[in-house]
Every structure is written in C-alpha cells, then in structure tokens.
Amino acid sequence: MEDQQVLNRIKELTAHEEKLWGKTDISEEEVQKLHEMKLELDQCWDLLRQRRALRDAGENPNQAEARDIGTIENYEE
C-alpha cells in the first residue's frame, strides 16, 4: 500500500469517526465501530511511520507491513 493510499484511508476513517461523534445518541454498535476504527487508524499510522522510516533509511518503503493490533497497542508513546 502506497503512502497516499494509507493517507486516504486515514481520511476516510477520521471522517466517519467525526460523523459518529457528532451524533447525539450513539448506539452500542456505533461505540464498537468507533473502537474498531480507532484500532485501524492506529494500524494505518504505524504503517505510514514504518514506510517513512524505511524511506529515510534508504530502504524500500514497500517492505513495511501492517502489524497486528496487539503489537501496536503495547507501544509506549
């Protein structure tokens, strides 16, 4: 996945997330969807950071791979 594709997916997810947060009543299903979107956003940002780091190191950014949620959630900021 190219950088622009990752960025486009991030934009889609954030737009949908903002739409849900803008509602006055959020259902349990929508809360679950928000949680899933947050996790996917974390994966997208991680993939984008990997691609940029590889590029900065003179490596092929296409070597970057989406990591599983468990790995990403255990990162310290």
LONUDREN-928037 format. One record per atom (N, C-alpha, C): residue number from 1; residue in three letters; atom name; x, y, z. Coordinates in nm, 3 decimals. Layout:
% LONUDREN-928037
{NUM; 'ALA'; 'CA'; {X; Y; Z}};
...
END
This chain:
% LONUDREN-928037
{1; 'MET'; 'N'; {0.085; -0.118; 0.000}};
{1; 'MET'; 'CA'; {0.000; 0.000; 0.000}};
{1; 'MET'; 'C'; {0.090; 0.124; 0.000}};
{2; 'GLU'; 'N'; {0.066; 0.214; -0.091}};
{2; 'GLU'; 'CA'; {0.144; 0.337; -0.103}};
{2; 'GLU'; 'C'; {0.102; 0.438; 0.005}};
{3; 'ASP'; 'N'; {0.192; 0.536; 0.031}};
{3; 'ASP'; 'CA'; {0.164; 0.638; 0.132}};
{3; 'ASP'; 'C'; {0.030; 0.706; 0.109}};
{4; 'GLN'; 'N'; {0.002; 0.743; -0.013}};
{4; 'GLN'; 'CA'; {-0.122; 0.815; -0.042}};
{4; 'GLN'; 'C'; {-0.244; 0.729; -0.013}};
{5; 'GLN'; 'N'; {-0.234; 0.600; -0.041}};
{5; 'GLN'; 'CA'; {-0.345; 0.509; -0.011}};
{5; 'GLN'; 'C'; {-0.369; 0.502; 0.140}};
{6; 'VAL'; 'N'; {-0.260; 0.497; 0.217}};
{6; 'VAL'; 'CA'; {-0.272; 0.493; 0.363}};
{6; 'VAL'; 'C'; {-0.335; 0.623; 0.412}};
{7; 'LEU'; 'N'; {-0.287; 0.736; 0.360}};
{7; 'LEU'; 'CA'; {-0.342; 0.865; 0.399}};
{7; 'LEU'; 'C'; {-0.490; 0.878; 0.363}};
{8; 'ASN'; 'N'; {-0.527; 0.828; 0.246}};
{8; 'ASN'; 'CA'; {-0.667; 0.831; 0.205}};
{8; 'ASN'; 'C'; {-0.754; 0.748; 0.301}};
{9; 'ARG'; 'N'; {-0.703; 0.634; 0.342}};
{9; 'ARG'; 'CA'; {-0.779; 0.550; 0.436}};
{9; 'ARG'; 'C'; {-0.792; 0.621; 0.571}};
{10; 'ILE'; 'N'; {-0.686; 0.687; 0.615}};
{10; 'ILE'; 'CA'; {-0.690; 0.763; 0.740}};
{10; 'ILE'; 'C'; {-0.798; 0.871; 0.731}};
{11; 'LYS'; 'N'; {-0.803; 0.941; 0.618}};
{11; 'LYS'; 'CA'; {-0.903; 1.045; 0.599}};
{11; 'LYS'; 'C'; {-1.044; 0.988; 0.603}};
{12; 'GLU'; 'N'; {-1.065; 0.873; 0.537}};
{12; 'GLU'; 'CA'; {-1.196; 0.809; 0.538}};
{12; 'GLU'; 'C'; {-1.238; 0.772; 0.680}};
{13; 'LEU'; 'N'; {-1.147; 0.711; 0.753}};
{13; 'LEU'; 'CA'; {-1.178; 0.668; 0.889}};
{13; 'LEU'; 'C'; {-1.208; 0.786; 0.980}};
{14; 'THR'; 'N'; {-1.128; 0.891; 0.970}};
{14; 'THR'; 'CA'; {-1.150; 1.006; 1.058}};
{14; 'THR'; 'C'; {-1.281; 1.077; 1.024}};
{15; 'ALA'; 'N'; {-1.315; 1.083; 0.896}};
{15; 'ALA'; 'CA'; {-1.442; 1.145; 0.857}};
{15; 'ALA'; 'C'; {-1.560; 1.066; 0.915}};
{16; 'HIS'; 'N'; {-1.552; 0.935; 0.906}};
{16; 'HIS'; 'CA'; {-1.659; 0.851; 0.960}};
{16; 'HIS'; 'C'; {-1.663; 0.862; 1.112}};
{17; 'GLU'; 'N'; {-1.548; 0.866; 1.175}};
{17; 'GLU'; 'CA'; {-1.538; 0.880; 1.319}};
{17; 'GLU'; 'C'; {-1.601; 1.012; 1.365}};
{18; 'GLU'; 'N'; {-1.569; 1.120; 1.296}};
{18; 'GLU'; 'CA'; {-1.625; 1.252; 1.330}};
{18; 'GLU'; 'C'; {-1.777; 1.253; 1.314}};
{19; 'LYS'; 'N'; {-1.825; 1.185; 1.211}};
{19; 'LYS'; 'CA'; {-1.969; 1.177; 1.189}};
{19; 'LYS'; 'C'; {-2.038; 1.107; 1.306}};
{20; 'LEU'; 'N'; {-1.980; 0.997; 1.352}};
{20; 'LEU'; 'CA'; {-2.038; 0.924; 1.465}};
{20; 'LEU'; 'C'; {-2.033; 1.005; 1.593}};
{21; 'TRP'; 'N'; {-1.920; 1.071; 1.619}};
{21; 'TRP'; 'CA'; {-1.907; 1.152; 1.740}};
{21; 'TRP'; 'C'; {-2.001; 1.273; 1.737}};
{22; 'GLY'; 'N'; {-2.041; 1.315; 1.620}};
{22; 'GLY'; 'CA'; {-2.131; 1.429; 1.607}};
{22; 'GLY'; 'C'; {-2.276; 1.396; 1.638}};
{23; 'LYS'; 'N'; {-2.307; 1.269; 1.651}};
{23; 'LYS'; 'CA'; {-2.444; 1.228; 1.682}};
{23; 'LYS'; 'C'; {-2.474; 1.253; 1.829}};
{24; 'THR'; 'N'; {-2.601; 1.278; 1.858}};
{24; 'THR'; 'CA'; {-2.639; 1.299; 1.998}};
{24; 'THR'; 'C'; {-2.655; 1.168; 2.073}};
{25; 'ASP'; 'N'; {-2.704; 1.066; 2.007}};
{25; 'ASP'; 'CA'; {-2.720; 0.934; 2.068}};
{25; 'ASP'; 'C'; {-2.638; 0.833; 1.990}};
{26; 'ILE'; 'N'; {-2.542; 0.771; 2.059}};
{26; 'ILE'; 'CA'; {-2.458; 0.670; 1.993}};
{26; 'ILE'; 'C'; {-2.498; 0.533; 2.047}};
{27; 'SER'; 'N'; {-2.529; 0.443; 1.956}};
{27; 'SER'; 'CA'; {-2.569; 0.308; 1.996}};
{27; 'SER'; 'C'; {-2.446; 0.226; 2.037}};
{28; 'GLU'; 'N'; {-2.471; 0.113; 2.101}};
{28; 'GLU'; 'CA'; {-2.361; 0.023; 2.140}};
{28; 'GLU'; 'C'; {-2.286; -0.025; 2.017}};
{29; 'GLU'; 'N'; {-2.359; -0.050; 1.911}};
{29; 'GLU'; 'CA'; {-2.298; -0.093; 1.785}};
{29; 'GLU'; 'C'; {-2.204; 0.016; 1.732}};
{30; 'GLU'; 'N'; {-2.245; 0.140; 1.741}};
{30; 'GLU'; 'CA'; {-2.162; 0.251; 1.694}};
{30; 'GLU'; 'C'; {-2.040; 0.272; 1.785}};
{31; 'VAL'; 'N'; {-2.057; 0.249; 1.913}};
{31; 'VAL'; 'CA'; {-1.942; 0.258; 2.005}};
{31; 'VAL'; 'C'; {-1.839; 0.152; 1.967}};
{32; 'GLN'; 'N'; {-1.888; 0.031; 1.936}};
{32; 'GLN'; 'CA'; {-1.798; -0.077; 1.893}};
{32; 'GLN'; 'C'; {-1.729; -0.039; 1.762}};
{33; 'LYS'; 'N'; {-1.804; 0.019; 1.671}};
{33; 'LYS'; 'CA'; {-1.748; 0.062; 1.543}};
{33; 'LYS'; 'C'; {-1.640; 0.168; 1.564}};
{34; 'LEU'; 'N'; {-1.665; 0.262; 1.656}};
{34; 'LEU'; 'CA'; {-1.565; 0.364; 1.687}};
{34; 'LEU'; 'C'; {-1.437; 0.300; 1.740}};
{35; 'HIS'; 'N'; {-1.450; 0.200; 1.824}};
{35; 'HIS'; 'CA'; {-1.334; 0.130; 1.878}};
{35; 'HIS'; 'C'; {-1.257; 0.060; 1.765}};
{36; 'GLU'; 'N'; {-1.328; -0.006; 1.676}};
{36; 'GLU'; 'CA'; {-1.265; -0.073; 1.562}};
{36; 'GLU'; 'C'; {-1.193; 0.027; 1.472}};
{37; 'MET'; 'N'; {-1.256; 0.143; 1.450}};
{37; 'MET'; 'CA'; {-1.194; 0.245; 1.365}};
{37; 'MET'; 'C'; {-1.068; 0.299; 1.430}};
{38; 'LYS'; 'N'; {-1.069; 0.317; 1.562}};
{38; 'LYS'; 'CA'; {-0.951; 0.365; 1.633}};
{38; 'LYS'; 'C'; {-0.835; 0.267; 1.614}};
{39; 'LEU'; 'N'; {-0.865; 0.139; 1.626}};
{39; 'LEU'; 'CA'; {-0.761; 0.038; 1.609}};
{39; 'LEU'; 'C'; {-0.706; 0.039; 1.466}};
{40; 'GLU'; 'N'; {-0.795; 0.050; 1.368}};
{40; 'GLU'; 'CA'; {-0.750; 0.055; 1.229}};
{40; 'GLU'; 'C'; {-0.669; 0.182; 1.202}};
{41; 'LEU'; 'N'; {-0.710; 0.294; 1.262}};
{41; 'LEU'; 'CA'; {-0.633; 0.418; 1.249}};
{41; 'LEU'; 'C'; {-0.493; 0.400; 1.307}};
{42; 'ASP'; 'N'; {-0.484; 0.335; 1.422}};
{42; 'ASP'; 'CA'; {-0.353; 0.309; 1.482}};
{42; 'ASP'; 'C'; {-0.266; 0.227; 1.387}};
{43; 'GLN'; 'N'; {-0.325; 0.126; 1.324}};
{43; 'GLN'; 'CA'; {-0.251; 0.044; 1.228}};
{43; 'GLN'; 'C'; {-0.205; 0.126; 1.108}};
{44; 'CYS'; 'N'; {-0.293; 0.210; 1.058}};
{44; 'CYS'; 'CA'; {-0.258; 0.293; 0.941}};
{44; 'CYS'; 'C'; {-0.143; 0.388; 0.974}};
{45; 'TRP'; 'N'; {-0.153; 0.455; 1.090}};
{45; 'TRP'; 'CA'; {-0.045; 0.547; 1.128}};
{45; 'TRP'; 'C'; {0.086; 0.472; 1.148}};
{46; 'ASP'; 'N'; {0.080; 0.353; 1.208}};
{46; 'ASP'; 'CA'; {0.200; 0.274; 1.227}};
{46; 'ASP'; 'C'; {0.262; 0.236; 1.093}};
{47; 'LEU'; 'N'; {0.179; 0.192; 0.999}};
{47; 'LEU'; 'CA'; {0.228; 0.155; 0.866}};
{47; 'LEU'; 'C'; {0.292; 0.275; 0.796}};
{48; 'LEU'; 'N'; {0.229; 0.390; 0.807}};
{48; 'LEU'; 'CA'; {0.282; 0.511; 0.745}};
{48; 'LEU'; 'C'; {0.418; 0.547; 0.807}};
{49; 'ARG'; 'N'; {0.429; 0.537; 0.940}};
{49; 'ARG'; 'CA'; {0.558; 0.566; 1.007}};
{49; 'ARG'; 'C'; {0.665; 0.467; 0.963}};
{50; 'GLN'; 'N'; {0.628; 0.340; 0.950}};
{50; 'GLN'; 'CA'; {0.724; 0.240; 0.902}};
{50; 'GLN'; 'C'; {0.775; 0.275; 0.762}};
{51; 'ARG'; 'N'; {0.681; 0.309; 0.675}};
{51; 'ARG'; 'CA'; {0.718; 0.341; 0.535}};
{51; 'ARG'; 'C'; {0.812; 0.461; 0.532}};
{52; 'ARG'; 'N'; {0.782; 0.563; 0.610}};
{52; 'ARG'; 'CA'; {0.866; 0.682; 0.613}};
{52; 'ARG'; 'C'; {1.004; 0.652; 0.670}};
{53; 'ALA'; 'N'; {1.009; 0.570; 0.775}};
{53; 'ALA'; 'CA'; {1.137; 0.534; 0.836}};
{53; 'ALA'; 'C'; {1.223; 0.455; 0.738}};
{54; 'LEU'; 'N'; {1.163; 0.361; 0.668}};
{54; 'LEU'; 'CA'; {1.237; 0.284; 0.569}};
{54; 'LEU'; 'C'; {1.290; 0.375; 0.459}};
{55; 'ARG'; 'N'; {1.206; 0.464; 0.410}};
{55; 'ARG'; 'CA'; {1.247; 0.557; 0.305}};
{55; 'ARG'; 'C'; {1.362; 0.644; 0.354}};
{56; 'ASP'; 'N'; {1.352; 0.697; 0.477}};
{56; 'ASP'; 'CA'; {1.457; 0.782; 0.533}};
{56; 'ASP'; 'C'; {1.589; 0.706; 0.549}};
{57; 'ALA'; 'N'; {1.580; 0.576; 0.570}};
{57; 'ALA'; 'CA'; {1.699; 0.493; 0.588}};
{57; 'ALA'; 'C'; {1.754; 0.443; 0.454}};
{58; 'GLY'; 'N'; {1.692; 0.487; 0.344}};
{58; 'GLY'; 'CA'; {1.737; 0.446; 0.211}};
{58; 'GLY'; 'C'; {1.690; 0.307; 0.172}};
{59; 'GLU'; 'N'; {1.591; 0.257; 0.244}};
{59; 'GLU'; 'CA'; {1.536; 0.124; 0.216}};
{59; 'GLU'; 'C'; {1.407; 0.138; 0.135}};
{60; 'ASN'; 'N'; {1.356; 0.025; 0.092}};
{60; 'ASN'; 'CA'; {1.233; 0.021; 0.015}};
{60; 'ASN'; 'C'; {1.112; 0.031; 0.109}};
{61; 'PRO'; 'N'; {1.032; 0.137; 0.098}};
{61; 'PRO'; 'CA'; {0.916; 0.151; 0.187}};
{61; 'PRO'; 'C'; {0.812; 0.041; 0.169}};
{62; 'ASN'; 'N'; {0.816; -0.028; 0.056}};
{62; 'ASN'; 'CA'; {0.720; -0.136; 0.032}};
{62; 'ASN'; 'C'; {0.749; -0.258; 0.118}};
{63; 'GLN'; 'N'; {0.859; -0.258; 0.192}};
{63; 'GLN'; 'CA'; {0.889; -0.366; 0.285}};
{63; 'GLN'; 'C'; {0.807; -0.353; 0.413}};
{64; 'ALA'; 'N'; {0.748; -0.238; 0.436}};
{64; 'ALA'; 'CA'; {0.667; -0.216; 0.555}};
{64; 'ALA'; 'C'; {0.543; -0.303; 0.549}};
{65; 'GLU'; 'N'; {0.505; -0.355; 0.664}};
{65; 'GLU'; 'CA'; {0.386; -0.439; 0.672}};
{65; 'GLU'; 'C'; {0.300; -0.393; 0.789}};
{66; 'ALA'; 'N'; {0.170; -0.405; 0.770}};
{66; 'ALA'; 'CA'; {0.078; -0.372; 0.880}};
{66; 'ALA'; 'C'; {0.101; -0.471; 0.994}};
{67; 'ARG'; 'N'; {0.117; -0.415; 1.114}};
{67; 'ARG'; 'CA'; {0.139; -0.500; 1.231}};
{67; 'ARG'; 'C'; {0.006; -0.528; 1.298}};
{68; 'ASP'; 'N'; {0.004; -0.636; 1.375}};
{68; 'ASP'; 'CA'; {-0.120; -0.670; 1.445}};
{68; 'ASP'; 'C'; {-0.147; -0.570; 1.557}};
{69; 'ILE'; 'N'; {-0.272; -0.559; 1.593}};
{69; 'ILE'; 'CA'; {-0.317; -0.462; 1.691}};
{69; 'ILE'; 'C'; {-0.247; -0.481; 1.825}};
{70; 'GLY'; 'N'; {-0.228; -0.605; 1.867}};
{70; 'GLY'; 'CA'; {-0.162; -0.632; 1.994}};
{70; 'GLY'; 'C'; {-0.023; -0.572; 2.002}};
{71; 'THR'; 'N'; {0.049; -0.577; 1.894}};
{71; 'THR'; 'CA'; {0.183; -0.520; 1.890}};
{71; 'THR'; 'C'; {0.176; -0.369; 1.901}};
{72; 'ILE'; 'N'; {0.087; -0.309; 1.826}};
{72; 'ILE'; 'CA'; {0.075; -0.163; 1.823}};
{72; 'ILE'; 'C'; {0.026; -0.108; 1.957}};
{73; 'GLU'; 'N'; {-0.070; -0.176; 2.018}};
{73; 'GLU'; 'CA'; {-0.125; -0.127; 2.144}};
{73; 'GLU'; 'C'; {-0.025; -0.132; 2.258}};
{74; 'ASN'; 'N'; {0.078; -0.213; 2.245}};
{74; 'ASN'; 'CA'; {0.178; -0.224; 2.351}};
{74; 'ASN'; 'C'; {0.292; -0.124; 2.337}};
{75; 'TYR'; 'N'; {0.288; -0.040; 2.236}};
{75; 'TYR'; 'CA'; {0.390; 0.064; 2.220}};
{75; 'TYR'; 'C'; {0.374; 0.169; 2.327}};
{76; 'GLU'; 'N'; {0.485; 0.221; 2.372}};
{76; 'GLU'; 'CA'; {0.480; 0.335; 2.463}};
{76; 'GLU'; 'C'; {0.498; 0.460; 2.379}};
{77; 'GLU'; 'N'; {0.422; 0.563; 2.411}};
{77; 'GLU'; 'CA'; {0.432; 0.687; 2.334}};
{77; 'GLU'; 'C'; {0.536; 0.777; 2.393}};
END
